[in-house]
Amino acid sequence: MKKFPSVILFLFVVIGSVCAARVDTVSIQSQSMTGAIKCVVITPGSYNKEKTEFPVVYLLHGYGGNYSSWIKKAPHVAALSDLYRVIIICPDGGFDSWYWDSPIEKNSRYETHIIREVIPFVDKNYRTVKNRRGRAISGLSMGGQGALYLAFKHQDLFGACGSQSGGVDISPFPNRWGMAAKIGKLADQPEVWEKQTVFNMVHLLIPGSLKIAIDCGLDDFFYSVNQSLHKKLDYYNIPHDYTIRPGKHNWEYWRNSVKYQLLFFYEYFQENKTK
């Protein structure tokens, strides 16, 4: 377990410099939810200079947010795209989808949208590393849960994943954040809640097959569920990075935490560059 990671000087030097990354908003036609859904695409400044394939990081927003939340609230993610030479994709996850395919709301199928529509769109329209060794996913809060949920279920697509202040065990919060509207009430659908929570998906993992980074603030209301997930991963001998640092459930924390998540993914991409 890590506490108070060291400051990486060159990271802040680059973030403080002129950013050459390009930020675009695209519309992706969704057959799963019938309509065009927006998505932010950040390409590094080197994208048009180097005719090579770039790894991709999918960055998910939290409850109440949308596709533009990251770039509006943490605009330095564009500089991180430059620094680590990665494409960053910020898909839309709806106001309160939790990145599930809802069995109740048929127009809330965000797992299918990201897996079957966003990823193919990105790989078709951008020069990407088109396999799990060049693909990672992270997110904050609802998006932290979503990132681990999608990565654990689709290990054929993602080689690395991360969660920032993620709601990684939903069972302690049966009446919060619109979850019951998406999957039914916990009292009525306990088996559905069991399947939809990341904490109960650890058995899907093979030790060492998926690079995992989890972090959470000490004063976050999701701190205890992150601690529990960390202990369960340890129990199942699943290697993972687990970082706690001072902070609450807010953008001040996430603007800091995303820097270390992107560094974690960069190191993963570098390790797998020649494989």
Order of alpha helices (4+ residues) and beta strands (2+ residues): beta-alpha-beta-beta-beta-alpha-alpha-beta-alpha-beta-alpha-beta-alpha-alpha-beta-alpha-beta-alpha
